[in-house]
């Protein structure tokens, strides 16, 4: 029974993702793009959950790993023949580099992991507010380096001509891979030890658990998944700027995690699908949607106001999120023995 419950904790959310993708393929091209964007955003939120949900330490810097993954994948997969003329200050080996789609996603994950590891060595010794502020500082530093150092990227200009390969298949499979790794870590001995440090750091240390090491492992894995999600993101858009992977994405993804339930992968997925899906729907309504003989056109700013009100209501009425921080429960109850 316990093993069946464990399988359902991953199978249930996976079926939901496949269902969302399947429904999305039947819609108009504009809605299809929005649905794919929701799936990629969910991958970012689940990668954030791997560290924040298991450690209890809030990180405002995880979009840094999304950013370095996105720019690494975008630069590496953009056509080599146009980069020297478009970005004349870029380092020669980057300007002449051109790899395929899958290789660029793996590179994004690797860059995200390496960056998270080196940044995490000093940061994972911090806790509480100081850790949150330090990770936010990493976000600011990363943003400014990518924006101003034209030797490693386009600088303030748009990185264009990236192959838009994140269709429904890649977005769905990519999200499922991130979920499977997140769930595997959650059930591993490393995940259990890290959650022990979340519940009672002093007791965990007294039991022989090294808090810094466990946090660093989760931070590195989370950075790798965030970088991978960044690769999906840039291949979804076909172009990217530094502003697209900065403050807006940081606070929206954190809000999705908190609204869904910070203590479970199911909560991360539900929060991402709910908020990102509603956001995409309101974006279309603000542009104007024809319903029968009438056109529904919401005033500009309705989206932000609606999302803010919903987040406020959810957090006031359910502080632990929509899922209560619990995984999806088995729908068939165990029969009582007579």
C-alpha positions in Angstrom: 0.0 0.0 0.0 2.8 2.4 0.9 4.6 1.7 -2.4 1.4 2.3 -4.3 1.0 5.6 -2.6 4.5 6.6 -3.5 4.0 5.7 -7.1 0.8 7.8 -7.2 2.6 10.8 -5.8 4.5 11.0 -9.1 2.0 9.3 -11.5 -0.9 11.6 -10.5 0.9 14.9 -11.2 2.4 13.4 -14.4 -1.1 12.5 -15.7 -2.2 16.0 -15.0 0.7 17.4 -17.0 0.0 15.1 -20.0 -3.7 16.1 -19.8 -2.9 19.8 -19.9 -0.6 19.3 -22.8 -3.1 17.2 -24.7 -5.9 19.7 -24.3 -3.5 22.5 -25.3 -2.8 20.9 -28.7 -6.5 21.2 -29.6 -6.6 25.0 -29.2 -5.6 27.9 -31.4 -2.0 28.7 -32.1 -2.0 31.6 -29.7 -3.4 29.5 -26.8 -1.0 26.7 -27.7 1.9 29.0 -27.1 0.5 30.1 -23.8 0.0 26.5 -22.7 3.6 25.6 -23.6 4.7 28.7 -21.6 2.7 27.4 -18.6 4.5 24.0 -18.8 7.9 25.6 -19.0 7.0 27.9 -16.1 6.0 24.8 -14.1 9.4 23.3 -14.7 11.0 26.4 -13.2 8.8 26.3 -10.1 9.4 22.6 -9.5 13.2 23.2 -9.8 12.7 25.9 -7.2 10.8 23.5 -4.9 13.7 21.1 -4.9 15.7 23.5 -2.7 13.2 25.7 -1.0 10.5 23.1 -0.3 13.0 20.6 1.2 15.2 23.0 3.0 12.7 25.6 4.2 15.2 28.3 3.1 13.7 30.9 0.8 15.8 31.7 -2.2 15.3 34.8 -4.3 18.2 33.9 -6.5 17.1 30.8 -8.4 16.2 32.8 -11.5 19.9 33.5 -11.8 20.3 29.8 -12.7 17.4 30.0 -15.1 19.1 33.1 -16.7 22.6 31.5 -17.1 21.0 28.3 -18.4 18.8 30.2 -20.9 21.7 32.3 -22.2 24.1 29.4 -22.4 21.6 27.3 -24.4 20.6 30.3 -26.5 24.2 31.4 -27.4 25.3 27.8 -28.0 22.5 26.9 -30.3 22.2 30.2 -32.3 23.7 30.1 -35.8 27.4 30.5 -35.7 27.5 32.4 -39.1 25.6 35.4 -37.7 27.0 35.7 -34.2 30.3 37.4 -35.0 28.6 40.2 -36.9 25.7 40.5 -34.6 27.7 40.4 -31.4 31.2 41.6 -32.3 32.5 41.7 -28.7 31.6 38.1 -27.9 34.5 35.8 -27.2 35.5 33.9 -30.4 34.9 30.4 -29.0 31.3 31.4 -28.1 30.7 33.2 -31.4 31.8 30.2 -33.3 30.0 27.6 -31.2 26.9 25.9 -32.5 25.3 22.8 -31.0 22.0 21.0 -31.3 18.9 21.3 -29.3 19.4 18.4 -26.8 23.1 19.3 -26.3 22.1 22.9 -25.5 19.7 21.8 -22.9 22.3 19.5 -21.3 24.8 22.5 -21.4 22.2 24.7 -19.7 21.8 22.1 -16.9 25.5 21.8 -16.5 26.1 25.6 -16.3 23.3 26.0 -13.9 24.7 23.2 -11.6 28.3 24.6 -11.7 27.1 28.1 -11.0 24.8 27.0 -8.1 27.6 24.9 -6.6 30.2 27.7 -6.4 27.7 30.3 -5.3 26.2 27.8 -2.8 29.5 27.1 -1.0 29.3 30.3 1.1 25.6 30.9 0.9 24.5 27.6 2.3 26.0 28.5 5.6 23.3 31.2 6.0 19.7 30.7 7.2 16.6 32.8 7.4 16.5 36.4 6.3 20.2 36.6 5.7 20.1 33.7 3.3 17.2 35.3 1.4 19.0 38.6 1.1 22.2 36.9 0.0 20.5 34.9 -2.8 18.8 38.1 -3.9 22.2 39.7 -4.2 23.3 36.8 -6.4 20.3 37.6 -8.7 21.3 41.3 -8.9 25.0 40.4 -9.6 24.1 37.8 -12.3 21.7 40.2 -14.0 24.3 43.0 -14.2 27.1 40.7 -15.4 25.0 39.2 -18.2 23.6 42.6 -19.1 26.9 44.5 -19.3 29.6 41.9 -20.1 29.3 41.6 -23.9 32.2 39.1 -24.1 29.9 36.3 -22.9 26.5 37.4 -24.3 24.5 40.0 -26.2 24.6 42.5 -23.3 21.6 44.8 -23.2 20.5 43.7 -26.7 18.1 40.8 -27.4 19.6 37.4 -28.0 17.7 36.4 -31.2 17.8 33.6 -33.8 17.6 30.9 -31.1 15.9 27.8 -32.6 12.3 27.7 -31.2 12.3 23.9 -30.5 10.3 23.8 -27.3 7.0 22.5 -28.8 4.5 20.5 -26.8 6.6 17.3 -26.8 9.7 19.0 -25.5 7.9 21.2 -23.0 5.9 18.2 -21.6 8.9 15.7 -21.6 11.1 18.4 -20.1 8.7 19.1 -17.3 8.2 15.4 -16.6 12.0 14.9 -16.4 12.3 17.8 -13.9 9.4 16.3 -11.8 10.9 12.8 -11.9 14.3 14.1 -10.6 12.6 16.3 -8.0 10.5 13.4 -6.7 13.5 11.0 -6.8 15.5 13.5 -4.7 12.6 14.0 -2.4 12.4 10.3 -1.5 16.2 9.8 -1.4 18.2 9.7 1.8 19.6 13.2 0.9 16.1 14.6 0.6 15.1 13.1 3.9 18.2 14.4 5.7 17.6 17.9 4.3 14.0 17.9 5.5 15.2 16.9 8.9 17.4 20.0 8.9 14.3 22.0 7.9 12.2 20.7 10.8 14.9 21.0 13.5 18.4 22.0 12.5 19.9 21.5 16.0 18.5 18.0 16.3 19.6 17.1 12.8 23.2 18.3 13.6 23.1 16.3 16.8 22.2 13.2 14.8 25.3 13.6 12.6 23.7 15.4 9.6 25.9 18.1 8.1 23.5 20.9 7.3 25.8 22.8 4.9 26.6 19.7 2.8 22.9 18.7 2.5 21.8 22.2 1.5 24.6 22.5 -1.0 23.6 19.2 -2.6 20.0 20.4 -3.0 21.1 23.8 -4.1 23.3 22.4 -6.8 20.6 19.9 -8.1 18.0 22.7 -8.0 20.4 24.9 -10.0 20.9 22.2 -12.6 17.1 21.8 -13.0 16.6 25.6 -13.1 19.3 25.9 -15.8 17.6 23.1 -17.8 14.2 24.9 -17.5 16.0 28.1 -18.7 17.1 26.2 -21.8 13.4 25.1 -22.4 12.4 28.8 -21.8 14.8 30.3 -24.4 13.9 27.6 -27.0 10.2 28.4 -26.4 10.6 32.1 -27.1 13.3 31.9 -29.8 14.9 35.0 -28.3 15.6 36.4 -24.8 16.6 39.6 -22.9 18.0 39.9 -19.5 14.8 41.5 -18.2 12.8 38.4 -19.0 14.8 36.4 -16.4 14.9 39.0 -13.7 12.6 40.4 -11.0 9.2 39.6 -12.5 10.0 35.9 -13.1 11.6 35.7 -9.6 8.6 36.9 -7.6 6.0 35.3 -9.8 7.6 31.8 -9.5 8.0 32.2 -5.8 4.4 33.2 -5.5 3.3 30.2 -7.5 5.3 27.9 -5.1 3.8 29.5 -2.0 0.2 29.6 -3.4 0.4 25.9 -4.4 2.0 24.7 -1.2 5.7 25.1 -0.5 6.1 21.7 1.2 5.3 19.4 -1.7 6.0 18.9 -5.4 2.3 18.5 -6.0 1.9 22.0 -4.5 4.6 23.4 -6.7 2.9 22.0 -9.8 -0.6 23.0 -8.9 0.5 26.5 -8.0 2.4 26.9 -11.3 -0.4 25.5 -13.5 -3.1 27.5 -11.7 -1.3 30.9 -11.6 0.5 30.6 -14.9 -2.6 29.3 -16.6 -4.8 32.1 -15.2 -2.1 34.6 -16.1 -2.1 33.4 -19.7 -5.9 33.5 -19.9 -6.0 37.1 -18.6 -3.3 38.2 -21.1 -5.6 37.0 -23.9 -8.6 38.8 -22.4 -6.7 42.0 -22.2 -5.8 41.7 -25.9 -9.5 41.1 -26.7 -11.3 37.8 -27.3 -14.4 37.4 -29.5 -17.1 35.4 -27.8 -19.9 34.8 -30.2 -21.2 38.2 -31.4 -19.4 40.1 -28.6 -15.8 41.0 -28.0 -14.5 40.8 -24.4 -11.7 43.3 -23.9 -10.5 43.8 -20.3 -8.8 47.0 -19.3 -5.0 46.9 -19.1 -3.8 46.0 -15.7 -6.7 43.7 -14.9 -4.3 40.7 -15.0 -2.0 42.0 -12.3 -4.9 43.1 -10.1 -6.7 39.8 -10.4 -3.6 37.7 -9.7 -2.7 39.9 -6.7 -6.2 39.5 -5.2 -6.2 35.7 -5.7 -2.8 35.3 -4.2 -3.8 37.5 -1.2 -7.0 35.5 -0.6 -5.3 32.1 -0.9 -2.5 33.1 1.5 -4.9 34.5 4.0 -7.4 31.6 4.0 -4.8 28.8 3.4 -1.4 29.9 4.6 0.0 26.4 3.7 -1.1 26.8 0.1 -3.8 25.2 -2.0 -2.5 21.7 -1.3 -1.7 22.2 2.3 1.9 21.3 1.6 0.9 17.6 1.0 1.4 15.3 -1.9 -1.5 14.0 -4.0 -3.3 11.3 -2.0 -4.4 7.9 -3.4 -8.0 8.3 -4.7 -9.2 4.8 -3.7 -9.5 4.2 0.0 -8.2 1.1 1.5 -11.1 -1.3 2.3 -11.6 -2.1 6.0 -11.0 -5.6 7.1 -14.1 -7.3 8.4 
